[in-house]
Amino acid sequence: MDHGNVTRRTLLTASAAAAPLLLLPRKSEAQVAVLPPSPPTTPWVEELPLQDTPLAPTTLNPVPTLSSNLAAGECGRVPHQRYAELTSPAGRTPVQYQLTAKENPSWYFNADNPYYPAQPIWGFEGNTPGATTPGPTIHARYGKPIMCRIRNALPQFASGFGSPEISTHLHNLHTPSESDGFAGDYFSATKAGPTLTSPGSYRDHFYPNLYAGIDEFGGIGDPREALGTLFYHDHTEGVTAPNVLRGLSGRYNIFDDLDSGDERTGLRLPSGPYDYPLTFGDRRFDVDGRLTFDQLNPEGVVGDKVLVNGKIEPVLRVARRKYRFRLLNTGPTRFYELYLQNRGANAIYTYTVISADGNLLPAPLPNQTGVRIAPAERSDIVIDFSRFPLGTELFLVNMLVQSTTRRPEKVQAPGTRVLKFVVDRNPAEPDTSQVPAQLRLLRPLPSAAELATLPVRRFNFERSGGMWAINGRFFNVFEPTITPAQGSMEIWELFNLDNGWQHPIHIHFEEGRILSKTVNGVPVPIPPHERGRKDVYVVGENMSMRILLRFRDFRGKYMMHCHNLTHEDHAMMLRWDIV
């Protein structure tokens, strides 16, 4: 590949020219494939582990270097930004981790089922042999930088959908550009993306684990900007959807003195074994029970089976106490609205929502019955199982109907059961966790007069020529569409002027604040769960949204795109640079 003038998008477009697809501009004319349903599954036989075990640190060999270590096989990247400054105080030597993207040849999505054989997946391998999907969870702390070496050991001549290059995006840490996982920074031992200088077998990612605002506030930044629930996933240009669908994603939780990960300190939220990630993804299987996907179709494929932590209809055994569940929708397409239901499907139980997009809300939202998460959205909820007797069986149920890739349709009971809880034991120790009345304070918004002085940029998310576009343009990996200045603040207006689809728009690097929303030009209230900081903004039918964004501490290239991954791969993405 001549990475100077050929990109992944060019190759996919050339491939699509020979494919039996009909790419038409109007949604009324677009051809949506009708696929047979996935084979029947056997529910409630796959058991999830009782707790999530975080990835252990390691000692990297060769030693990480400021610039790319080409001699040792690292791909050609630019030097780590502000590295010496951000690691020089005592106690800030980066903790080292390693993840390896590999193929696991024998993964079971639904064990003890003759329709679903063991089959290959792509995933990440941590400290123990074998790639998994999701990959290992990293536990980080603010003020403790991480150097994460990500190796690419995927088969060079892979068959089926996807492509064996990787560019790993940590969604949505306050990260220097060169470690953000830009779509053009993909690599393998033999190929380099158009924004790298050479191929390589690995890449070192520097995660400073600092709050946004280090230049403004000093120290490790503004603690009001803390994140909590993040995830990493492949972001290779043109094949993000198939690569993630094959399994290339994992979790990254970050703690500080407030959200401490310890029930004895800080907010004292459920912690340790009772802080549990639940990762959801929609999948479609062929008549032989093998994972399938049409990566050339700009309409995509909506999955009719839901994976929870890589398994179909698994079981999680829980103790009679409070749990924090970190819900994540990895997509590629389906939205979820999740309810807690009893075995007879005649009762719905409440829970407490404490975060949106991984950011703790200013105050919890108690007595919620359902939470909606679009692709890439996260929501942390607390369920108190102490109110149920031993032996109780409960189900996490998706009641959101969605028959196409374009948008969800309606909430309808009884819904589809995706996870079974069995309350099977009393806790070994007293439950000292709590959900306090106040979580994490927000920085006050600028005054109306200050907001009126800020630059305003408008972005239309639309269909164009059968593909997906922003302001009538497709993704250009080489040129930034806009160049905000480091340290500046702007208002971005997101528009969806059509009633045929919804777009979960992700803006890399910094969280924003929703200032206002309109539907059909009429102002509508901002829902309580969207009043905190966010990094995914669901722009619904005939909707506009105004967002306040800051651009702090680092420079370089970042992206904005639809996180319906098929829309992203079919060009609804733009590059923007902080200068």
NUNU-281747 format. One line per 3 residues: number of its first residue (from 1); their letters; for each residue x, y, z of C-alpha. Coordinates in Angstrom, 1 decimal, decimal comma, always signed. Layout:
BEGIN
NUM = a = X Y Z | ...
***
This chain:
BEGIN
1 = mdh = +0,0 +0,0 +0,0 | +1,2 +3,4 -0,9 | +0,1 +5,2 +2,2
4 = gnv = +0,9 +8,5 +0,6 | -2,2 +8,5 -1,6 | -4,2 +5,3 -0,9
7 = trr = -6,4 +5,1 +2,2 | -8,6 +2,4 +3,6 | -11,6 +4,3 +2,3
10 = tll = -10,1 +4,2 -1,3 | -9,8 +0,4 -1,1 | -13,3 -0,1 +0,3
13 = tas = -14,8 +2,2 -2,4 | -13,0 +0,2 -5,1 | -14,2 -3,1 -3,5
16 = aaa = -17,8 -1,7 -3,3 | -17,7 -0,9 -7,0 | -17,7 -4,7 -7,7
19 = apl = -20,1 -5,6 -5,0 | -23,8 -6,3 -5,6 | -25,0 -3,2 -3,7
22 = lll = -27,3 -0,4 -4,7 | -26,1 +2,9 -3,2 | -28,8 +5,5 -3,6
25 = prk = -29,1 +8,9 -2,0 | -32,6 +8,9 -0,6 | -33,7 +6,8 +2,3
28 = sea = -36,9 +6,0 +0,5 | -34,9 +4,4 -2,3 | -32,1 +2,8 -0,2
31 = qva = -32,0 -1,0 -0,4 | -32,1 -2,7 +3,0 | -31,1 -6,4 +2,9
34 = vlp = -33,6 -8,8 +4,4 | -31,6 -11,5 +6,2 | -32,7 -14,7 +7,7
37 = psp = -32,8 -14,7 +11,5 | -29,9 -16,1 +13,5 | -30,3 -19,7 +14,7
40 = ptt = -32,0 -20,4 +18,0 | -29,9 -20,0 +21,1 | -29,9 -21,8 +24,4
43 = pwv = -30,5 -19,3 +27,2 | -28,9 -19,1 +30,6 | -26,2 -21,7 +30,2
46 = eel = -23,2 -19,4 +29,9 | -22,0 -18,3 +33,4 | -20,2 -15,0 +33,7
49 = plq = -17,4 -14,8 +36,3 | -18,5 -13,5 +39,7 | -16,1 -10,5 +39,4
52 = dtp = -14,1 -8,6 +36,9 | -10,3 -9,1 +37,3 | -8,3 -6,1 +36,1
55 = lap = -5,2 -6,4 +33,9 | -2,0 -6,6 +35,9 | +0,9 -4,3 +35,2
58 = ttl = +4,0 -5,6 +33,4 | +7,5 -4,6 +32,6 | +7,8 -3,7 +28,9
61 = npv = +10,7 -5,0 +26,9 | +12,1 -3,1 +25,0 | +11,8 -0,1 +27,2
64 = ptl = +9,4 +2,5 +25,9 | +11,0 +5,5 +24,2 | +9,9 +9,1 +23,6
67 = ssn = +10,0 +8,7 +19,9 | +9,0 +5,7 +17,9 | +11,4 +2,7 +18,5
70 = laa = +11,7 +1,7 +14,8 | +14,6 -0,6 +15,5 | +12,6 -2,7 +17,9
73 = gec = +9,6 -3,0 +15,6 | +7,4 -0,1 +16,7 | +5,3 +1,6 +14,0
76 = grv = +6,4 +5,1 +12,9 | +4,6 +7,6 +15,1 | +5,3 +11,2 +16,3
79 = phq = +6,9 +11,6 +19,8 | +4,8 +11,5 +23,0 | +3,5 +15,0 +23,7
82 = rya = +4,6 +16,8 +26,9 | +5,9 +13,5 +28,2 | +8,8 +14,7 +30,3
85 = elt = +6,7 +17,4 +31,9 | +3,8 +15,2 +32,7 | +5,9 +12,3 +34,2
88 = spa = +8,6 +14,2 +36,0 | +7,2 +14,8 +39,5 | +7,8 +12,1 +42,1
91 = grt = +5,4 +9,2 +41,8 | +4,5 +9,8 +38,2 | +6,6 +7,1 +36,5
94 = pvq = +4,1 +5,5 +34,1 | +2,7 +2,1 +35,0 | +3,3 -0,3 +32,2
97 = yql = +0,7 -2,5 +30,6 | +0,5 -4,6 +27,4 | -2,4 -5,7 +25,3
100 = tak = -2,1 -7,9 +22,2 | -4,7 -8,0 +19,4 | -4,9 -11,7 +18,4
103 = enp = -7,3 -14,2 +17,0 | -8,9 -16,7 +19,3 | -9,7 -19,7 +17,1
106 = swy = -12,3 -21,3 +19,4 | -14,7 -18,9 +21,0 | -18,2 -20,0 +22,1
109 = fna = -20,9 -17,3 +21,9 | -23,5 -19,8 +23,2 | -22,1 -23,0 +24,7
112 = dnp = -23,9 -26,4 +24,7 | -25,7 -25,3 +21,5 | -25,3 -27,4 +18,3
115 = yyp = -26,3 -24,4 +16,2 | -23,3 -22,3 +17,5 | -20,0 -24,0 +17,0
118 = aqp = -16,6 -22,8 +18,4 | -15,4 -20,1 +16,0 | -12,6 -17,6 +15,6
121 = iwg = -12,9 -14,1 +17,1 | -10,5 -11,2 +17,3 | -9,9 -9,9 +20,8
124 = feg = -7,2 -8,6 +23,2 | -4,9 -10,8 +25,2 | -3,6 -9,6 +28,6
127 = ntp = -1,6 -11,4 +31,2 | -3,0 -14,9 +30,5 | -2,8 -16,7 +27,2
130 = gat = -5,7 -16,3 +24,8 | -7,6 -13,3 +23,4 | -11,0 -12,5 +24,8
133 = tpg = -13,9 -10,3 +23,8 | -14,3 -7,9 +25,6 | -10,5 -7,6 +26,3
136 = pti = -9,0 -7,2 +29,8 | -10,2 -4,3 +31,9 | -7,5 -1,7 +32,9
139 = har = -7,9 +0,0 +36,3 | -6,2 +3,4 +36,3 | -5,9 +6,3 +38,8
142 = ygk = -5,7 +10,0 +38,2 | -2,2 +11,3 +38,7 | -0,7 +7,8 +37,8
145 = pim = +0,2 +7,8 +34,1 | +0,1 +4,6 +32,0 | +2,2 +3,5 +29,1
148 = cri = +0,2 +0,8 +27,3 | +1,9 -1,2 +24,6 | -0,6 -2,5 +22,1
151 = rna = +0,7 -5,3 +19,9 | -0,8 -6,4 +16,6 | -0,6 -10,2 +16,3
154 = lpq = -3,7 -10,7 +14,1 | -3,3 -13,1 +11,2 | -1,9 -11,2 +8,2
157 = fas = -4,0 -12,9 +5,7 | -7,4 -12,9 +7,5 | -10,5 -14,2 +5,8
160 = gfg = -14,0 -12,9 +6,2 | -15,0 -9,4 +7,1 | -12,7 -6,9 +8,9
163 = spe = -9,0 -6,1 +8,2 | -6,1 -7,1 +10,3 | -4,7 -3,6 +11,0
166 = ist = -5,5 -1,8 +14,2 | -5,7 +1,7 +15,6 | -6,8 +1,6 +19,2
169 = hlh = -8,9 +4,5 +20,5 | -9,3 +5,0 +24,3 | -12,8 +6,5 +24,4
172 = nlh = -12,7 +9,2 +25,8 | -9,7 +9,9 +28,0 | -8,1 +13,3 +27,9
175 = tps = -5,3 +12,0 +25,7 | -2,5 +13,5 +23,6 | -3,4 +13,2 +19,9
178 = esd = -0,7 +10,7 +19,0 | -2,2 +8,2 +21,5 | -5,8 +8,8 +20,8
181 = gfa = -6,2 +6,1 +18,1 | -6,8 +8,3 +15,0 | -8,4 +6,4 +12,2
184 = gdy = -5,5 +6,9 +9,8 | -2,9 +5,7 +12,4 | -3,7 +2,0 +11,8
187 = fsa = -0,7 -0,4 +11,6 | +0,4 -4,0 +11,2 | +3,9 -5,5 +10,7
190 = tka = +3,5 -4,9 +7,0 | +1,2 -1,9 +6,6 | +1,1 +1,6 +7,9
193 = gpt = -1,9 +4,0 +7,8 | -1,7 +7,2 +5,9 | -0,9 +9,3 +9,0
196 = lts = +1,9 +7,0 +10,2 | +5,4 +6,9 +8,7 | +6,1 +3,2 +8,7
199 = pgs = +4,6 -0,2 +9,7 | +5,3 -2,0 +12,9 | +4,3 -4,9 +15,2
202 = yrd = +3,4 -2,6 +18,1 | +2,6 +0,9 +19,3 | +3,1 +2,5 +22,7
205 = hfy = +0,2 +4,7 +23,9 | +0,8 +7,3 +26,6 | -2,2 +7,9 +28,8
208 = pnl = -1,3 +10,7 +31,3 | -4,4 +10,1 +33,4 | -4,8 +13,8 +34,2
211 = yag = -8,0 +15,8 +34,4 | -8,6 +18,3 +31,6 | -7,4 +21,8 +32,5
214 = ide = -3,8 +21,2 +33,6 | -2,7 +24,4 +32,0 | -5,6 +26,4 +33,5
217 = fgg = -5,5 +24,9 +37,0 | -2,0 +23,4 +37,4 | -1,3 +20,2 +39,2
220 = igd = -3,2 +17,3 +37,6 | -6,0 +19,6 +36,3 | -9,6 +20,2 +37,3
223 = pre = -11,2 +17,3 +39,3 | -14,6 +18,4 +38,1 | -13,5 +17,0 +34,7
226 = alg = -12,9 +13,5 +36,0 | -14,1 +10,5 +34,0 | -14,9 +7,1 +35,3
229 = tlf = -16,1 +4,5 +32,8 | -14,2 +4,3 +29,5 | -13,5 +1,7 +26,9
232 = yhd = -10,9 +1,0 +24,2 | -11,8 -0,2 +20,7 | -10,4 -0,5 +17,2
235 = hte = -10,8 +2,7 +15,1 | -9,2 +1,6 +11,8 | -10,4 +3,8 +8,9
238 = gvt = -13,2 +2,1 +7,0 | -13,4 -1,1 +9,0 | -14,1 +0,0 +12,5
241 = apn = -17,6 -1,7 +12,5 | -16,3 -5,2 +11,4 | -13,2 -5,0 +13,5
244 = vlr = -15,2 -4,1 +16,7 | -17,8 -6,7 +15,7 | -15,1 -9,4 +15,5
247 = gls = -14,2 -8,5 +19,1 | -11,6 -5,7 +19,3 | -12,8 -3,8 +22,4
250 = gry = -12,3 -3,7 +26,2 | -12,8 -1,6 +29,3 | -10,8 +1,1 +31,1
253 = nif = -12,0 +2,3 +34,5 | -10,3 +5,3 +36,1 | -10,5 +6,3 +39,8
256 = ddl = -9,6 +9,3 +42,0 | -10,1 +10,3 +45,6 | -13,8 +10,9 +45,1
259 = dsg = -14,8 +7,9 +42,9 | -12,2 +5,9 +44,8 | -12,9 +2,3 +44,0
262 = der = -13,0 +1,7 +47,8 | -16,2 +1,5 +49,8 | -14,4 +3,0 +52,8
265 = tgl = -13,4 +6,3 +51,2 | -14,7 +9,0 +48,9 | -18,2 +8,5 +47,7
268 = rlp = -18,2 +4,9 +48,9 | -19,9 +3,6 +45,8 | -20,1 -0,2 +45,4
271 = sgp = -16,5 -1,4 +44,6 | -14,2 -4,3 +44,1 | -16,2 -7,5 +43,2
274 = ydy = -19,4 -5,4 +43,3 | -18,2 -3,0 +40,6 | -19,1 -4,9 +37,5
277 = plt = -18,8 -4,1 +33,7 | -21,6 -5,2 +31,4 | -20,7 -4,7 +27,7
280 = fgd = -23,5 -5,1 +25,1 | -23,3 -5,6 +21,4 | -25,7 -6,6 +18,6
283 = rrf = -24,6 -9,5 +16,3 | -26,0 -11,5 +13,4 | -25,2 -15,1 +12,7
286 = dvd = -25,6 -17,2 +9,6 | -27,5 -20,5 +9,3 | -24,4 -22,3 +10,5
289 = grl = -24,2 -20,2 +13,6 | -21,2 -18,2 +12,5 | -20,8 -14,5 +13,0
292 = tfd = -21,6 -12,6 +9,8 | -21,5 -9,0 +8,6 | -21,8 -7,0 +5,4
295 = qln = -19,1 -4,4 +5,7 | -19,7 -2,9 +2,2 | -23,4 -2,0 +2,8
298 = peg = -23,8 +1,6 +4,0 | -27,1 +0,5 +5,6 | -25,2 -2,0 +7,8
301 = vvg = -26,7 -5,0 +9,5 | -28,7 -4,8 +12,7 | -28,0 -7,7 +15,0
304 = dkv = -30,8 -9,9 +16,3 | -28,7 -11,5 +19,0 | -27,3 -9,4 +21,9
307 = lvn = -23,9 -10,3 +23,4 | -23,3 -9,5 +27,1 | -19,6 -9,6 +27,8
310 = gki = -19,1 -11,7 +24,7 | -21,9 -14,3 +25,4 | -25,5 -14,7 +24,3
313 = epv = -28,0 -14,8 +27,2 | -25,5 -15,5 +30,0 | -26,1 -15,8 +33,8
316 = lrv = -24,6 -13,6 +36,5 | -24,8 -14,9 +40,1 | -25,0 -12,0 +42,6
319 = arr = -25,0 -11,5 +46,4 | -27,7 -9,8 +48,4 | -26,2 -6,3 +48,4
322 = kyr = -25,6 -3,3 +46,2 | -23,8 -3,5 +42,8 | -22,5 -0,9 +40,5
325 = frl = -23,0 -2,0 +36,9 | -21,1 -0,1 +34,2 | -23,3 -0,5 +31,2
328 = lnt = -21,6 +0,0 +27,8 | -23,1 -0,3 +24,3 | -20,3 -1,2 +21,8
331 = gpt = -22,7 -1,4 +18,9 | -22,2 -1,5 +16,0 | -25,8 -0,4 +15,5
334 = rfy = -28,5 -1,3 +18,1 | -29,8 +1,1 +20,8 | -31,0 -0,4 +24,1
337 = ely = -33,4 +0,5 +26,8 | -32,8 -1,7 +29,8 | -35,2 -2,7 +32,5
340 = lqn = -35,0 -5,0 +35,5 | -37,7 -7,6 +35,3 | -38,9 -10,5 +37,5
343 = rga = -39,2 -14,1 +36,3 | -42,9 -13,8 +35,6 | -42,4 -10,7 +33,5
346 = nai = -45,2 -9,0 +35,5 | -43,0 -6,7 +37,6 | -40,3 -4,0 +36,8
349 = yty = -37,9 -3,0 +39,6 | -36,2 +0,3 +40,0 | -32,5 +1,2 +40,2
352 = tvi = -30,4 +4,3 +40,5 | -28,6 +6,0 +37,6 | -25,3 +7,6 +38,7
355 = sad = -23,5 +8,5 +35,5 | -23,9 +9,2 +31,8 | -21,1 +8,5 +29,3
358 = gnl = -18,9 +7,4 +32,2 | -19,1 +10,7 +33,9 | -20,7 +10,9 +37,4
361 = lpa = -23,8 +13,1 +37,4 | -24,0 +15,9 +39,9 | -26,6 +14,0 +41,8
364 = plp = -28,0 +10,4 +41,4 | -31,3 +9,7 +39,6 | -33,1 +7,3 +41,9
367 = nqt = -36,1 +5,1 +41,2 | -35,4 +4,8 +37,5 | -37,1 +1,9 +35,6
370 = gvr = -35,2 +2,1 +32,3 | -32,0 +3,6 +30,9 | -31,4 +4,1 +27,1
373 = iap = -27,9 +3,8 +25,7 | -27,0 +4,4 +22,0 | -23,9 +2,9 +20,5
376 = aer = -20,8 +4,1 +22,5 | -23,0 +5,6 +25,3 | -22,3 +4,4 +28,9
379 = sdi = -24,5 +4,5 +32,0 | -23,5 +3,4 +35,5 | -26,4 +2,1 +37,5
382 = vid = -26,7 +0,8 +41,1 | -29,0 -2,2 +41,8 | -29,6 -3,2 +45,4
385 = fsr = -30,2 -7,0 +45,5 | -30,7 -7,0 +49,3 | -34,4 -6,5 +48,7
388 = fpl = -34,7 -9,9 +47,1 | -34,7 -13,3 +48,9 | -32,2 -16,0 +48,1
391 = gte = -33,0 -17,9 +44,9 | -34,6 -14,9 +43,2 | -34,2 -14,9 +39,4
394 = lfl = -34,2 -11,5 +37,7 | -33,6 -10,4 +34,1 | -32,1 -7,4 +32,4
397 = vnm = -34,5 -6,8 +29,5 | -34,2 -4,7 +26,4 | -37,6 -3,2 +25,6
400 = lvq = -36,5 -1,0 +22,8 | -37,7 -2,3 +19,4 | -35,4 -1,7 +16,5
403 = stt = -35,8 -3,5 +13,2 | -33,4 -1,5 +11,0 | -30,0 +0,1 +11,4
406 = rrp = -31,4 +3,6 +11,2 | -33,1 +4,2 +14,5 | -34,9 +2,7 +17,4
409 = ekv = -38,7 +2,6 +17,1 | -40,7 +2,2 +20,3 | -40,5 +0,8 +23,8
412 = qap = -42,6 -2,4 +24,1 | -43,1 -4,9 +26,9 | -42,2 -7,6 +27,7
415 = gtr = -39,0 -7,1 +25,7 | -36,0 -9,3 +25,0 | -34,2 -10,8 +28,0
418 = vlk = -30,4 -10,4 +27,6 | -29,0 -11,3 +31,0 | -30,2 -13,4 +33,9
421 = fvv = -29,3 -12,5 +37,5 | -29,6 -15,2 +40,2 | -29,4 -13,9 +43,8
424 = drn = -27,6 -17,0 +45,2 | -25,8 -15,9 +48,4 | -25,5 -13,5 +51,2
427 = pae = -22,4 -11,2 +51,1 | -19,4 -12,4 +53,0 | -19,0 -9,0 +54,7
430 = pdt = -21,4 -6,1 +55,6 | -22,4 -3,9 +52,7 | -20,8 -0,6 +53,6
433 = sqv = -21,4 +1,0 +50,1 | -23,7 +3,9 +49,6 | -25,1 +6,2 +46,9
436 = paq = -24,8 +9,7 +48,4 | -27,1 +12,6 +47,5 | -24,3 +14,4 +45,7
439 = lrl = -21,8 +12,9 +43,3 | -19,5 +15,1 +41,3 | -20,0 +18,9 +41,0
442 = lrp = -20,0 +20,5 +37,5 | -18,0 +23,5 +36,6 | -20,5 +26,4 +36,2
445 = lps = -21,4 +27,3 +32,6 | -20,2 +30,7 +31,2 | -22,7 +33,5 +31,5
448 = aae = -25,1 +34,2 +28,6 | -23,0 +37,2 +27,7 | -19,8 +35,1 +27,6
451 = lat = -21,5 +32,4 +25,5 | -22,7 +35,1 +23,1 | -19,0 +36,0 +22,3
454 = lpv = -17,9 +32,4 +21,4 | -17,4 +31,1 +17,9 | -20,2 +28,9 +16,6
457 = rrf = -19,8 +26,1 +14,2 | -22,6 +24,2 +12,5 | -22,5 +20,5 +11,4
460 = nfe = -25,2 +18,8 +9,4 | -25,3 +15,0 +9,6 | -26,9 +13,8 +6,4
463 = rsg = -27,1 +11,2 +3,6 | -25,2 +11,9 +0,4 | -24,9 +9,7 -2,6
466 = gmw = -25,9 +6,6 -0,7 | -23,1 +7,3 +1,9 | -23,1 +9,3 +5,1
469 = ain = -21,7 +12,8 +5,3 | -21,0 +15,8 +7,5 | -21,8 +19,2 +5,8
472 = grf = -21,9 +17,4 +2,5 | -18,4 +16,1 +2,8 | -16,9 +12,6 +3,4
475 = fnv = -14,1 +11,8 +5,8 | -10,7 +13,2 +4,6 | -7,9 +11,6 +6,7
478 = fep = -5,4 +14,1 +5,6 | -7,0 +17,5 +6,1 | -8,7 +19,0 +9,2
481 = tit = -12,1 +20,5 +8,6 | -11,6 +22,9 +11,4 | -8,7 +24,0 +13,6
484 = paq = -9,7 +25,4 +17,0 | -6,9 +27,0 +19,0 | -5,5 +25,3 +22,0
487 = gsm = -7,0 +26,8 +25,2 | -10,1 +28,1 +23,3 | -13,8 +27,5 +23,8
490 = eiw = -16,5 +27,1 +21,1 | -20,1 +26,2 +20,6 | -20,8 +23,4 +18,1
493 = elf = -24,3 +23,0 +16,7 | -25,2 +19,5 +15,6 | -28,1 +19,2 +13,1
496 = nld = -30,1 +16,2 +11,8 | -32,6 +17,6 +9,4 | -34,1 +14,2 +8,5
499 = ngw = -36,8 +12,1 +10,2 | -35,4 +8,7 +8,9 | -32,5 +8,1 +11,3
502 = qhp = -30,7 +9,0 +14,5 | -27,0 +9,7 +14,9 | -25,0 +9,1 +18,1
505 = ihi = -22,3 +11,7 +17,5 | -19,0 +11,2 +19,3 | -16,5 +14,0 +19,7
508 = hfe = -13,0 +12,9 +20,7 | -10,8 +14,3 +23,4 | -13,0 +16,5 +25,6
511 = egr = -16,4 +16,2 +27,2 | -19,0 +18,8 +26,4 | -22,1 +20,3 +27,9
514 = ils = -25,4 +20,4 +26,1 | -26,7 +24,0 +26,1 | -30,0 +23,5 +24,3
517 = ktv = -32,0 +21,1 +22,1 | -34,7 +21,7 +19,5 | -37,0 +19,3 +17,6
520 = ngv = -38,7 +20,6 +14,5 | -37,3 +24,0 +15,5 | -39,1 +24,0 +18,9
523 = pvp = -37,0 +24,1 +22,1 | -37,3 +20,9 +24,2 | -36,0 +20,2 +27,7
526 = ipp = -32,6 +18,6 +28,2 | -33,3 +15,3 +30,0 | -31,8 +15,0 +33,5
529 = her = -29,3 +12,3 +32,4 | -28,0 +14,6 +29,7 | -27,3 +17,5 +32,0
532 = grk = -23,8 +16,4 +33,0 | -20,7 +16,1 +30,8 | -21,0 +13,9 +27,7
535 = dvy = -19,0 +12,7 +24,8 | -21,8 +11,0 +22,7 | -24,7 +13,2 +21,6
538 = vvg = -27,7 +11,4 +20,2 | -29,0 +13,7 +17,5 | -32,5 +12,5 +16,8
541 = enm = -35,0 +13,0 +14,0 | -35,3 +16,7 +13,0 | -33,2 +17,7 +15,9
544 = smr = -30,6 +20,3 +16,6 | -28,3 +20,6 +19,6 | -25,9 +23,2 +20,9
547 = ill = -22,8 +22,0 +22,7 | -20,1 +23,9 +24,7 | -16,6 +22,5 +24,1
550 = rfr = -13,2 +23,4 +25,4 | -9,8 +22,5 +23,7 | -7,2 +22,2 +26,4
553 = dfr = -3,7 +21,1 +27,1 | -2,7 +19,2 +23,9 | -2,5 +19,8 +20,2
556 = gky = -2,9 +17,6 +17,1 | -5,5 +15,7 +15,2 | -8,8 +14,3 +16,6
559 = mmh = -12,1 +13,3 +15,1 | -15,9 +13,7 +15,3 | -18,1 +11,0 +13,8
562 = chn = -21,3 +9,0 +14,1 | -20,9 +6,1 +16,4 | -23,3 +4,0 +14,5
565 = lth = -20,2 +2,3 +13,2 | -21,6 +1,6 +9,8 | -22,2 +5,3 +9,3
568 = edh = -18,7 +6,1 +10,5 | -17,1 +3,5 +8,2 | -19,1 +4,9 +5,3
571 = amm = -17,6 +8,3 +5,7 | -19,7 +10,2 +8,4 | -16,5 +11,4 +10,1
574 = lrw = -14,3 +14,5 +10,1 | -10,9 +15,4 +11,2 | -10,3 +18,4 +13,4
577 = div = -7,0 +19,7 +14,7 | -6,1 +21,6 +17,9 | -3,5 +24,2 +16,8
***
